Amino acid sequence: EHGAIQCGFCTPGMILATKALLDENQNPTREEVKKALAGNLCRCTGYVKIVDAVLAAAEEMGKGGS
């Protein structure tokens, strides 16, 4: 939906970092998401779409979405 995934190389790390973040903080700020993902390198994106996708997922999860 947000075009966050491209080649897939960084995807597992991004997913695990996102899961850990959202387990601890269900409503992160953009800066908190950036900090949580900082250890993952992505050569395909500028991270903006990935951060947008994490924020959208947090919002959706807050509504009771899956």
mmCIF file as Biopython writes it, N, C-alpha, C and O atoms, coordinates in Angstrom:
data_model
#
loop_
_atom_site.group_PDB
_atom_site.id
_atom_site.type_symbol
_atom_site.label_atom_id
_atom_site.label_alt_id
_atom_site.label_comp_id
_atom_site.label_asym_id
_atom_site.label_entity_id
_atom_site.label_seq_id
_atom_site.pdbx_PDB_ins_code
_atom_site.Cartn_x
_atom_site.Cartn_y
_atom_site.Cartn_z
_atom_site.occupancy
_atom_site.B_iso_or_equiv
_atom_site.auth_seq_id
_atom_site.auth_asym_id
_atom_site.pdbx_PDB_model_num
ATOM 1   N N  . GLU A ? 1  ? 0.814  -1.198 0.000  1.0 0.0 1  A 1 
ATOM 2   C CA . GLU A ? 1  ? 0.000  0.000  0.000  1.0 0.0 1  A 1 
ATOM 3   C C  . GLU A ? 1  ? 0.864  1.271  0.000  1.0 0.0 1  A 1 
ATOM 4   O O  . GLU A ? 1  ? 0.495  2.272  -0.613 1.0 0.0 1  A 1 
ATOM 5   N N  . HIS A ? 2  ? 1.990  1.228  0.675  1.0 0.0 2  A 1 
ATOM 6   C CA . HIS A ? 2  ? 2.848  2.410  0.769  1.0 0.0 2  A 1 
ATOM 7   C C  . HIS A ? 2  ? 4.118  2.293  -0.067 1.0 0.0 2  A 1 
ATOM 8   O O  . HIS A ? 2  ? 4.932  3.217  -0.083 1.0 0.0 2  A 1 
ATOM 9   N N  . GLY A ? 3  ? 4.296  1.179  -0.757 1.0 0.0 3  A 1 
ATOM 10  C CA . GLY A ? 3  ? 5.478  0.990  -1.588 1.0 0.0 3  A 1 
ATOM 11  C C  . GLY A ? 3  ? 6.763  0.886  -0.790 1.0 0.0 3  A 1 
ATOM 12  O O  . GLY A ? 3  ? 7.831  1.273  -1.264 1.0 0.0 3  A 1 
ATOM 13  N N  . ALA A ? 4  ? 6.658  0.360  0.427  1.0 0.0 4  A 1 
ATOM 14  C CA . ALA A ? 4  ? 7.815  0.324  1.321  1.0 0.0 4  A 1 
ATOM 15  C C  . ALA A ? 4  ? 8.805  -0.781 0.987  1.0 0.0 4  A 1 
ATOM 16  O O  . ALA A ? 4  ? 9.987  -0.664 1.310  1.0 0.0 4  A 1 
ATOM 17  N N  . ILE A ? 5  ? 8.352  -1.837 0.356  1.0 0.0 5  A 1 
ATOM 18  C CA . ILE A ? 5  ? 9.213  -2.990 0.101  1.0 0.0 5  A 1 
ATOM 19  C C  . ILE A ? 5  ? 9.649  -2.985 -1.357 1.0 0.0 5  A 1 
ATOM 20  O O  . ILE A ? 5  ? 8.823  -2.845 -2.258 1.0 0.0 5  A 1 
ATOM 21  N N  . GLN A ? 6  ? 10.940 -3.137 -1.585 1.0 0.0 6  A 1 
ATOM 22  C CA . GLN A ? 6  ? 11.434 -3.196 -2.951 1.0 0.0 6  A 1 
ATOM 23  C C  . GLN A ? 6  ? 12.135 -4.524 -3.199 1.0 0.0 6  A 1 
ATOM 24  O O  . GLN A ? 6  ? 11.479 -5.482 -3.608 1.0 0.0 6  A 1 
ATOM 25  N N  . CYS A ? 7  ? 13.425 -4.620 -2.971 1.0 0.0 7  A 1 
ATOM 26  C CA . CYS A ? 7  ? 14.132 -5.861 -3.312 1.0 0.0 7  A 1 
ATOM 27  C C  . CYS A ? 7  ? 13.889 -6.969 -2.291 1.0 0.0 7  A 1 
ATOM 28  O O  . CYS A ? 7  ? 13.998 -8.149 -2.622 1.0 0.0 7  A 1 
ATOM 29  N N  . GLY A ? 8  ? 13.560 -6.598 -1.050 1.0 0.0 8  A 1 
ATOM 30  C CA . GLY A ? 8  ? 13.264 -7.588 -0.019 1.0 0.0 8  A 1 
ATOM 31  C C  . GLY A ? 8  ? 14.431 -7.962 0.868  1.0 0.0 8  A 1 
ATOM 32  O O  . GLY A ? 8  ? 14.239 -8.683 1.847  1.0 0.0 8  A 1 
ATOM 33  N N  . PHE A ? 9  ? 15.624 -7.504 0.569  1.0 0.0 9  A 1 
ATOM 34  C CA . PHE A ? 9  ? 16.801 -7.877 1.353  1.0 0.0 9  A 1 
ATOM 35  C C  . PHE A ? 9  ? 16.684 -7.423 2.810  1.0 0.0 9  A 1 
ATOM 36  O O  . PHE A ? 9  ? 17.035 -8.174 3.721  1.0 0.0 9  A 1 
ATOM 37  N N  . CYS A ? 10 ? 16.202 -6.222 3.034  1.0 0.0 10 A 1 
ATOM 38  C CA . CYS A ? 10 ? 16.116 -5.685 4.398  1.0 0.0 10 A 1 
ATOM 39  C C  . CYS A ? 10 ? 14.797 -6.009 5.087  1.0 0.0 10 A 1 
ATOM 40  O O  . CYS A ? 10 ? 14.645 -5.741 6.279  1.0 0.0 10 A 1 
ATOM 41  N N  . THR A ? 11 ? 13.848 -6.577 4.364  1.0 0.0 11 A 1 
ATOM 42  C CA . THR A ? 11 ? 12.500 -6.780 4.888  1.0 0.0 11 A 1 
ATOM 43  C C  . THR A ? 11 ? 12.446 -7.531 6.212  1.0 0.0 11 A 1 
ATOM 44  O O  . THR A ? 11 ? 11.767 -7.065 7.127  1.0 0.0 11 A 1 
ATOM 45  N N  . PRO A ? 12 ? 13.126 -8.670 6.367  1.0 0.0 12 A 1 
ATOM 46  C CA . PRO A ? 12 ? 13.028 -9.378 7.655  1.0 0.0 12 A 1 
ATOM 47  C C  . PRO A ? 12 ? 13.460 -8.518 8.843  1.0 0.0 12 A 1 
ATOM 48  O O  . PRO A ? 12 ? 12.800 -8.519 9.882  1.0 0.0 12 A 1 
ATOM 49  N N  . GLY A ? 13 ? 14.547 -7.795 8.696  1.0 0.0 13 A 1 
ATOM 50  C CA . GLY A ? 13 ? 15.017 -6.935 9.777  1.0 0.0 13 A 1 
ATOM 51  C C  . GLY A ? 13 ? 14.061 -5.793 10.060 1.0 0.0 13 A 1 
ATOM 52  O O  . GLY A ? 13 ? 13.828 -5.442 11.216 1.0 0.0 13 A 1 
ATOM 53  N N  . MET A ? 14 ? 13.508 -5.213 9.006  1.0 0.0 14 A 1 
ATOM 54  C CA . MET A ? 14 ? 12.548 -4.123 9.182  1.0 0.0 14 A 1 
ATOM 55  C C  . MET A ? 14 ? 11.298 -4.621 9.906  1.0 0.0 14 A 1 
ATOM 56  O O  . MET A ? 14 ? 10.777 -3.949 10.796 1.0 0.0 14 A 1 
ATOM 57  N N  . ILE A ? 15 ? 10.826 -5.797 9.519  1.0 0.0 15 A 1 
ATOM 58  C CA . ILE A ? 15 ? 9.626  -6.351 10.153 1.0 0.0 15 A 1 
ATOM 59  C C  . ILE A ? 15 ? 9.876  -6.639 11.627 1.0 0.0 15 A 1 
ATOM 60  O O  . ILE A ? 15 ? 9.050  -6.295 12.473 1.0 0.0 15 A 1 
ATOM 61  N N  . LEU A ? 16 ? 10.999 -7.262 11.941 1.0 0.0 16 A 1 
ATOM 62  C CA . LEU A ? 16 ? 11.294 -7.578 13.341 1.0 0.0 16 A 1 
ATOM 63  C C  . LEU A ? 16 ? 11.489 -6.313 14.172 1.0 0.0 16 A 1 
ATOM 64  O O  . LEU A ? 16 ? 11.016 -6.244 15.307 1.0 0.0 16 A 1 
ATOM 65  N N  . ALA A ? 17 ? 12.172 -5.325 13.630 1.0 0.0 17 A 1 
ATOM 66  C CA . ALA A ? 17 ? 12.364 -4.069 14.359 1.0 0.0 17 A 1 
ATOM 67  C C  . ALA A ? 17 ? 11.030 -3.354 14.569 1.0 0.0 17 A 1 
ATOM 68  O O  . ALA A ? 17 ? 10.783 -2.781 15.630 1.0 0.0 17 A 1 
ATOM 69  N N  . THR A ? 18 ? 10.181 -3.393 13.554 1.0 0.0 18 A 1 
ATOM 70  C CA . THR A ? 18 ? 8.862  -2.775 13.661 1.0 0.0 18 A 1 
ATOM 71  C C  . THR A ? 18 ? 8.008  -3.487 14.699 1.0 0.0 18 A 1 
ATOM 72  O O  . THR A ? 18 ? 7.340  -2.842 15.507 1.0 0.0 18 A 1 
ATOM 73  N N  . LYS A ? 19 ? 8.029  -4.809 14.677 1.0 0.0 19 A 1 
ATOM 74  C CA . LYS A ? 19 ? 7.259  -5.593 15.661 1.0 0.0 19 A 1 
ATOM 75  C C  . LYS A ? 19 ? 7.715  -5.263 17.073 1.0 0.0 19 A 1 
ATOM 76  O O  . LYS A ? 19 ? 6.885  -5.050 17.957 1.0 0.0 19 A 1 
ATOM 77  N N  . ALA A ? 20 ? 9.017  -5.218 17.295 1.0 0.0 20 A 1 
ATOM 78  C CA . ALA A ? 20 ? 9.550  -4.892 18.620 1.0 0.0 20 A 1 
ATOM 79  C C  . ALA A ? 20 ? 9.118  -3.486 19.043 1.0 0.0 20 A 1 
ATOM 80  O O  . ALA A ? 20 ? 8.731  -3.274 20.192 1.0 0.0 20 A 1 
ATOM 81  N N  . LEU A ? 21 ? 9.184  -2.537 18.126 1.0 0.0 21 A 1 
ATOM 82  C CA . LEU A ? 21 ? 8.767  -1.169 18.430 1.0 0.0 21 A 1 
ATOM 83  C C  . LEU A ? 21 ? 7.298  -1.124 18.815 1.0 0.0 21 A 1 
ATOM 84  O O  . LEU A ? 21 ? 6.940  -0.556 19.846 1.0 0.0 21 A 1 
ATOM 85  N N  . LEU A ? 22 ? 6.441  -1.726 17.984 1.0 0.0 22 A 1 
ATOM 86  C CA . LEU A ? 22 ? 5.001  -1.644 18.224 1.0 0.0 22 A 1 
ATOM 87  C C  . LEU A ? 22 ? 4.562  -2.455 19.433 1.0 0.0 22 A 1 
ATOM 88  O O  . LEU A ? 22 ? 3.519  -2.168 20.021 1.0 0.0 22 A 1 
ATOM 89  N N  . ASP A ? 23 ? 5.338  -3.458 19.812 1.0 0.0 23 A 1 
ATOM 90  C CA . ASP A ? 23 ? 5.054  -4.182 21.060 1.0 0.0 23 A 1 
ATOM 91  C C  . ASP A ? 23 ? 5.272  -3.270 22.269 1.0 0.0 23 A 1 
ATOM 92  O O  . ASP A ? 23 ? 4.567  -3.379 23.272 1.0 0.0 23 A 1 
ATOM 93  N N  . GLU A ? 24 ? 6.244  -2.381 22.165 1.0 0.0 24 A 1 
ATOM 94  C CA . GLU A ? 24 ? 6.579  -1.474 23.268 1.0 0.0 24 A 1 
ATOM 95  C C  . GLU A ? 24 ? 5.813  -0.151 23.201 1.0 0.0 24 A 1 
ATOM 96  O O  . GLU A ? 24 ? 5.506  0.446  24.233 1.0 0.0 24 A 1 
ATOM 97  N N  . ASN A ? 25 ? 5.510  0.297  21.997 1.0 0.0 25 A 1 
ATOM 98  C CA . ASN A ? 25 ? 4.912  1.618  21.805 1.0 0.0 25 A 1 
ATOM 99  C C  . ASN A ? 25 ? 3.913  1.527  20.660 1.0 0.0 25 A 1 
ATOM 100 O O  . ASN A ? 25 ? 4.308  1.477  19.495 1.0 0.0 25 A 1 
ATOM 101 N N  . GLN A ? 26 ? 2.642  1.506  20.976 1.0 0.0 26 A 1 
ATOM 102 C CA . GLN A ? 26 ? 1.616  1.323  19.952 1.0 0.0 26 A 1 
ATOM 103 C C  . GLN A ? 26 ? 1.315  2.588  19.160 1.0 0.0 26 A 1 
ATOM 104 O O  . GLN A ? 26 ? 0.593  2.540  18.164 1.0 0.0 26 A 1 
ATOM 105 N N  . ASN A ? 27 ? 1.859  3.707  19.592 1.0 0.0 27 A 1 
ATOM 106 C CA . ASN A ? 27 ? 1.616  4.970  18.899 1.0 0.0 27 A 1 
ATOM 107 C C  . ASN A ? 27 ? 2.926  5.760  18.765 1.0 0.0 27 A 1 
ATOM 108 O O  . ASN A ? 27 ? 3.067  6.834  19.349 1.0 0.0 27 A 1 
ATOM 109 N N  . PRO A ? 28 ? 3.883  5.224  17.992 1.0 0.0 28 A 1 
ATOM 110 C CA . PRO A ? 28 ? 5.191  5.888  17.889 1.0 0.0 28 A 1 
ATOM 111 C C  . PRO A ? 28 ? 5.137  7.147  17.033 1.0 0.0 28 A 1 
ATOM 112 O O  . PRO A ? 28 ? 4.289  7.286  16.151 1.0 0.0 28 A 1 
ATOM 113 N N  . THR A ? 29 ? 6.050  8.046  17.309 1.0 0.0 29 A 1 
ATOM 114 C CA . THR A ? 29 ? 6.225  9.225  16.461 1.0 0.0 29 A 1 
ATOM 115 C C  . THR A ? 29 ? 7.119  8.839  15.281 1.0 0.0 29 A 1 
ATOM 116 O O  . THR A ? 29 ? 7.723  7.766  15.268 1.0 0.0 29 A 1 
ATOM 117 N N  . ARG A ? 30 ? 7.191  9.715  14.313 1.0 0.0 30 A 1 
ATOM 118 C CA . ARG A ? 30 ? 8.067  9.486  13.156 1.0 0.0 30 A 1 
ATOM 119 C C  . ARG A ? 30 ? 9.518  9.316  13.621 1.0 0.0 30 A 1 
ATOM 120 O O  . ARG A ? 30 ? 10.228 8.444  13.120 1.0 0.0 30 A 1 
ATOM 121 N N  . GLU A ? 31 ? 9.954  10.134 14.562 1.0 0.0 31 A 1 
ATOM 122 C CA . GLU A ? 31 ? 11.332 10.040 15.059 1.0 0.0 31 A 1 
ATOM 123 C C  . GLU A ? 31 ? 11.574 8.722  15.787 1.0 0.0 31 A 1 
ATOM 124 O O  . GLU A ? 31 ? 12.653 8.142  15.662 1.0 0.0 31 A 1 
ATOM 125 N N  . GLU A ? 32 ? 10.596 8.243  16.543 1.0 0.0 32 A 1 
ATOM 126 C CA . GLU A ? 32 ? 10.741 6.964  17.242 1.0 0.0 32 A 1 
ATOM 127 C C  . GLU A ? 32 ? 10.843 5.806  16.253 1.0 0.0 32 A 1 
ATOM 128 O O  . GLU A ? 32 ? 11.599 4.860  16.475 1.0 0.0 32 A 1 
ATOM 129 N N  . VAL A ? 33 ? 10.085 5.881  15.167 1.0 0.0 33 A 1 
ATOM 130 C CA . VAL A ? 33 ? 10.166 4.846  14.129 1.0 0.0 33 A 1 
ATOM 131 C C  . VAL A ? 33 ? 11.549 4.878  13.487 1.0 0.0 33 A 1 
ATOM 132 O O  . VAL A ? 33 ? 12.177 3.834  13.315 1.0 0.0 33 A 1 
ATOM 133 N N  . LYS A ? 34 ? 12.022 6.061  13.135 1.0 0.0 34 A 1 
ATOM 134 C CA . LYS A ? 34 ? 13.355 6.182  12.526 1.0 0.0 34 A 1 
ATOM 135 C C  . LYS A ? 34 ? 14.427 5.603  13.441 1.0 0.0 34 A 1 
ATOM 136 O O  . LYS A ? 34 ? 15.323 4.895  12.981 1.0 0.0 34 A 1 
ATOM 137 N N  . LYS A ? 35 ? 14.339 5.900  14.722 1.0 0.0 35 A 1 
ATOM 138 C CA . LYS A ? 35 ? 15.321 5.390  15.680 1.0 0.0 35 A 1 
ATOM 139 C C  . LYS A ? 35 ? 15.242 3.869  15.768 1.0 0.0 35 A 1 
ATOM 140 O O  . LYS A ? 35 ? 16.273 3.199  15.821 1.0 0.0 35 A 1 
ATOM 141 N N  . ALA A ? 36 ? 14.034 3.321  15.782 1.0 0.0 36 A 1 
ATOM 142 C CA . ALA A ? 36 ? 13.857 1.871  15.886 1.0 0.0 36 A 1 
ATOM 143 C C  . ALA A ? 36 ? 14.406 1.142  14.664 1.0 0.0 36 A 1 
ATOM 144 O O  . ALA A ? 36 ? 14.892 0.017  14.778 1.0 0.0 36 A 1 
ATOM 145 N N  . LEU A ? 37 ? 14.332 1.772  13.505 1.0 0.0 37 A 1 
ATOM 146 C CA . LEU A ? 37 ? 14.780 1.140  12.258 1.0 0.0 37 A 1 
ATOM 147 C C  . LEU A ? 37 ? 16.228 1.478  11.908 1.0 0.0 37 A 1 
ATOM 148 O O  . LEU A ? 37 ? 16.752 0.989  10.907 1.0 0.0 37 A 1 
ATOM 149 N N  . ALA A ? 38 ? 16.869 2.297  12.711 1.0 0.0 38 A 1 
ATOM 150 C CA . ALA A ? 38 ? 18.201 2.816  12.386 1.0 0.0 38 A 1 
ATOM 151 C C  . ALA A ? 38 ? 19.255 1.737  12.165 1.0 0.0 38 A 1 
ATOM 152 O O  . ALA A ? 38 ? 20.211 1.969  11.424 1.0 0.0 38 A 1 
ATOM 153 N N  . GLY A ? 39 ? 19.117 0.589  12.770 1.0 0.0 39 A 1 
ATOM 154 C CA . GLY A ? 39 ? 20.112 -0.469 12.617 1.0 0.0 39 A 1 
ATOM 155 C C  . GLY A ? 39 ? 19.948 -1.306 11.365 1.0 0.0 39 A 1 
ATOM 156 O O  . GLY A ? 39 ? 20.755 -2.200 11.111 1.0 0.0 39 A 1 
ATOM 157 N N  . ASN A ? 40 ? 18.918 -1.034 10.579 1.0 0.0 40 A 1 
ATOM 158 C CA . ASN A ? 40 ? 18.642 -1.793 9.361  1.0 0.0 40 A 1 
ATOM 159 C C  . ASN A ? 40 ? 19.023 -0.972 8.136  1.0 0.0 40 A 1 
ATOM 160 O O  . ASN A ? 40 ? 18.582 0.165  7.975  1.0 0.0 40 A 1 
ATOM 161 N N  . LEU A ? 41 ? 19.834 -1.552 7.290  1.0 0.0 41 A 1 
ATOM 162 C CA . LEU A ? 41 ? 20.248 -0.856 6.077  1.0 0.0 41 A 1 
ATOM 163 C C  . LEU A ? 41 ? 19.378 -1.260 4.900  1.0 0.0 41 A 1 
ATOM 164 O O  . LEU A ? 41 ? 19.139 -2.444 4.660  1.0 0.0 41 A 1 
ATOM 165 N N  . CYS A ? 42 ? 18.912 -0.260 4.174  1.0 0.0 42 A 1 
ATOM 166 C CA . CYS A ? 42 ? 18.129 -0.494 2.964  1.0 0.0 42 A 1 
ATOM 167 C C  . CYS A ? 42 ? 18.795 0.285  1.839  1.0 0.0 42 A 1 
ATOM 168 O O  . CYS A ? 42 ? 18.951 1.503  1.923  1.0 0.0 42 A 1 
ATOM 169 N N  . ARG A ? 43 ? 19.182 -0.418 0.800  1.0 0.0 43 A 1 
ATOM 170 C CA . ARG A ? 43 ? 19.857 0.224  -0.326 1.0 0.0 43 A 1 
ATOM 171 C C  . ARG A ? 43 ? 18.881 0.696  -1.395 1.0 0.0 43 A 1 
ATOM 172 O O  . ARG A ? 43 ? 19.278 1.400  -2.324 1.0 0.0 43 A 1 
ATOM 173 N N  . CYS A ? 44 ? 17.608 0.320  -1.279 1.0 0.0 44 A 1 
ATOM 174 C CA . CYS A ? 44 ? 16.640 0.622  -2.336 1.0 0.0 44 A 1 
ATOM 175 C C  . CYS A ? 44 ? 15.794 1.864  -2.071 1.0 0.0 44 A 1 
ATOM 176 O O  . CYS A ? 44 ? 15.336 2.514  -3.011 1.0 0.0 44 A 1 
ATOM 177 N N  . THR A ? 45 ? 15.586 2.195  -0.811 1.0 0.0 45 A 1 
ATOM 178 C CA . THR A ? 45 ? 14.672 3.298  -0.495 1.0 0.0 45 A 1 
ATOM 179 C C  . THR A ? 45 ? 15.386 4.372  0.302  1.0 0.0 45 A 1 
ATOM 180 O O  . THR A ? 45 ? 16.512 4.184  0.761  1.0 0.0 45 A 1 
ATOM 181 N N  . GLY A ? 46 ? 14.725 5.479  0.453  1.0 0.0 46 A 1 
ATOM 182 C CA . GLY A ? 46 ? 15.212 6.544  1.317  1.0 0.0 46 A 1 
ATOM 183 C C  . GLY A ? 46 ? 14.574 6.465  2.688  1.0 0.0 46 A 1 
ATOM 184 O O  . GLY A ? 46 ? 14.622 7.426  3.455  1.0 0.0 46 A 1 
ATOM 185 N N  . TYR A ? 47 ? 13.978 5.329  3.002  1.0 0.0 47 A 1 
ATOM 186 C CA . TYR A ? 47 ? 13.345 5.043  4.289  1.0 0.0 47 A 1 
ATOM 187 C C  . TYR A ? 47 ? 12.016 5.756  4.496  1.0 0.0 47 A 1 
ATOM 188 O O  . TYR A ? 47 ? 11.257 5.356  5.378  1.0 0.0 47 A 1 
ATOM 189 N N  . VAL A ? 48 ? 11.702 6.782  3.735  1.0 0.0 48 A 1 
ATOM 190 C CA . VAL A ? 48 ? 10.470 7.542  3.946  1.0 0.0 48 A 1 
ATOM 191 C C  . VAL A ? 48 ? 9.253  6.637  3.816  1.0 0.0 48 A 1 
ATOM 192 O O  . VAL A ? 48 ? 8.360  6.676  4.663  1.0 0.0 48 A 1 
ATOM 193 N N  . LYS A ? 49 ? 9.206  5.826  2.771  1.0 0.0 49 A 1 
ATOM 194 C CA . LYS A ? 49 ? 8.054  4.946  2.562  1.0 0.0 49 A 1 
ATOM 195 C C  . LYS A ? 49 ? 7.968  3.875  3.641  1.0 0.0 49 A 1 
ATOM 196 O O  . LYS A ? 49 ? 6.873  3.471  4.033  1.0 0.0 49 A 1 
ATOM 197 N N  . ILE A ? 50 ? 9.108  3.420  4.118  1.0 0.0 50 A 1 
ATOM 198 C CA . ILE A ? 50 ? 9.117  2.414  5.183  1.0 0.0 50 A 1 
ATOM 199 C C  . ILE A ? 50 ? 8.566  3.028  6.463  1.0 0.0 50 A 1 
ATOM 200 O O  . ILE A ? 50 ? 7.726  2.422  7.128  1.0 0.0 50 A 1 
ATOM 201 N N  . VAL A ? 51 ? 9.022  4.209  6.810  1.0 0.0 51 A 1 
ATOM 202 C CA . VAL A ? 51 ? 8.533  4.893  8.012  1.0 0.0 51 A 1 
ATOM 203 C C  . VAL A ? 51 ? 7.041  5.177  7.874  1.0 0.0 51 A 1 
ATOM 204 O O  . VAL A ? 51 ? 6.285  4.986  8.827  1.0 0.0 51 A 1 
ATOM 205 N N  . ASP A ? 52 ? 6.612  5.628  6.707  1.0 0.0 52 A 1 
ATOM 206 C CA . ASP A ? 52 ? 5.184  5.873  6.469  1.0 0.0 52 A 1 
ATOM 207 C C  . ASP A ? 52 ? 4.366  4.603  6.670  1.0 0.0 52 A 1 
ATOM 208 O O  . ASP A ? 52 ? 3.285  4.645  7.259  1.0 0.0 52 A 1 
ATOM 209 N N  . ALA A ? 53 ? 4.874  3.482  6.186  1.0 0.0 53 A 1 
ATOM 210 C CA . ALA A ? 53 ? 4.170  2.207  6.327  1.0 0.0 53 A 1 
ATOM 211 C C  . ALA A ? 53 ? 4.076  1.782  7.789  1.0 0.0 53 A 1 
ATOM 212 O O  . ALA A ? 53 ? 3.042  1.270  8.217  1.0 0.0 53 A 1 
ATOM 213 N N  . VAL A ? 54 ? 5.137  1.986  8.554  1.0 0.0 54 A 1 
ATOM 214 C CA . VAL A ? 54 ? 5.114  1.641  9.982  1.0 0.0 54 A 1 
ATOM 215 C C  . VAL A ? 54 ? 4.089  2.505  10.708 1.0 0.0 54 A 1 
ATOM 216 O O  . VAL A ? 54 ? 3.320  1.998  11.525 1.0 0.0 54 A 1 
ATOM 217 N N  . LEU A ? 55 ? 4.071  3.793  10.422 1.0 0.0 55 A 1 
ATOM 218 C CA . LEU A ? 55 ? 3.106  4.682  11.067 1.0 0.0 55 A 1 
ATOM 219 C C  . LEU A ? 55 ? 1.674  4.311  10.691 1.0 0.0 55 A 1 
ATOM 220 O O  . LEU A ? 55 ? 0.779  4.360  11.535 1.0 0.0 55 A 1 
ATOM 221 N N  . ALA A ? 56 ? 1.453  3.941  9.436  1.0 0.0 56 A 1 
ATOM 222 C CA . ALA A ? 56 ? 0.122  3.517  9.002  1.0 0.0 56 A 1 
ATOM 223 C C  . ALA A ? 56 ? -0.283 2.214  9.686  1.0 0.0 56 A 1 
ATOM 224 O O  . ALA A ? 56 ? -1.439 2.047  10.074 1.0 0.0 56 A 1 
ATOM 225 N N  . ALA A ? 57 ? 0.663  1.297  9.833  1.0 0.0 57 A 1 
ATOM 226 C CA . ALA A ? 57 ? 0.374  0.032  10.517 1.0 0.0 57 A 1 
ATOM 227 C C  . ALA A ? 57 ? 0.015  0.284  11.973 1.0 0.0 57 A 1 
ATOM 228 O O  . ALA A ? 57 ? -0.913 -0.330 12.501 1.0 0.0 57 A 1 
ATOM 229 N N  . ALA A ? 58 ? 0.741  1.180  12.623 1.0 0.0 58 A 1 
ATOM 230 C CA . ALA A ? 58 ? 0.445  1.510  14.021 1.0 0.0 58 A 1 
ATOM 231 C C  . ALA A ? 58 ? -0.954 2.096  14.143 1.0 0.0 58 A 1 
ATOM 232 O O  . ALA A ? 58 ? -1.701 1.755  15.060 1.0 0.0 58 A 1 
ATOM 233 N N  . GLU A ? 59 ? -1.301 2.972  13.220 1.0 0.0 59 A 1 
ATOM 234 C CA . GLU A ? 59 ? -2.637 3.572  13.233 1.0 0.0 59 A 1 
ATOM 235 C C  . GLU A ? 59 ? -3.708 2.508  13.014 1.0 0.0 59 A 1 
ATOM 236 O O  . GLU A ? 59 ? -4.718 2.484  13.717 1.0 0.0 59 A 1 
ATOM 237 N N  . GLU A ? 60 ? -3.490 1.639  12.051 1.0 0.0 60 A 1 
ATOM 238 C CA . GLU A ? 60 ? -4.454 0.573  11.750 1.0 0.0 60 A 1 
ATOM 239 C C  . GLU A ? 60 ? -4.603 -0.373 12.935 1.0 0.0 60 A 1 
ATOM 240 O O  . GLU A ? 60 ? -5.714 -0.784 13.270 1.0 0.0 60 A 1 
ATOM 241 N N  . MET A ? 61 ? -3.495 -0.716 13.562 1.0 0.0 61 A 1 
ATOM 242 C CA . MET A ? 61 ? -3.543 -1.608 14.720 1.0 0.0 61 A 1 
ATOM 243 C C  . MET A ? 61 ? -4.293 -0.948 15.877 1.0 0.0 61 A 1 
ATOM 244 O O  . MET A ? 61 ? -4.967 -1.626 16.652 1.0 0.0 61 A 1 
ATOM 245 N N  . GLY A ? 62 ? -4.173 0.358  15.989 1.0 0.0 62 A 1 
ATOM 246 C CA . GLY A ? 62 ? -4.883 1.093  17.029 1.0 0.0 62 A 1 
ATOM 247 C C  . GLY A ? 62 ? -6.384 1.089  16.833 1.0 0.0 62 A 1 
ATOM 248 O O  . GLY A ? 62 ? -7.143 1.269  17.785 1.0 0.0 62 A 1 
ATOM 249 N N  . LYS A ? 63 ? -6.813 0.882  15.591 1.0 0.0 63 A 1 
ATOM 250 C CA . LYS A ? 63 ? -8.240 0.799  15.274 1.0 0.0 63 A 1 
ATOM 251 C C  . LYS A ? 63 ? -8.775 -0.613 15.448 1.0 0.0 63 A 1 
ATOM 252 O O  . LYS A ? 63 ? -9.967 -0.861 15.267 1.0 0.0 63 A 1 
ATOM 253 N N  . GLY A ? 64 ? -7.886 -1.538 15.800 1.0 0.0 64 A 1 
ATOM 254 C CA . GLY A ? 64 ? -8.311 -2.926 15.930 1.0 0.0 64 A 1 
ATOM 255 C C  . GLY A ? 64 ? -8.144 -3.712 14.649 1.0 0.0 64 A 1 
ATOM 256 O O  . GLY A ? 64 ? -8.679 -4.813 14.523 1.0 0.0 64 A 1 
ATOM 257 N N  . GLY A ? 65 ? -7.401 -3.157 13.687 1.0 0.0 65 A 1 
ATOM 258 C CA . GLY A ? 65 ? -7.140 -3.860 12.431 1.0 0.0 65 A 1 
ATOM 259 C C  . GLY A ? 65 ? -6.091 -4.922 12.628 1.0 0.0 65 A 1 
ATOM 260 O O  . GLY A ? 65 ? -5.457 -4.997 13.680 1.0 0.0 65 A 1 
ATOM 261 N N  . SER A ? 66 ? -5.906 -5.750 11.608 1.0 0.0 66 A 1 
ATOM 262 C CA . SER A ? 66 ? -4.899 -6.813 11.723 1.0 0.0 66 A 1 
ATOM 263 C C  . SER A ? 66 ? -3.774 -6.606 10.751 1.0 0.0 66 A 1 
ATOM 264 O O  . SER A ? 66 ? -2.839 -7.406 10.710 1.0 0.0 66 A 1 
#
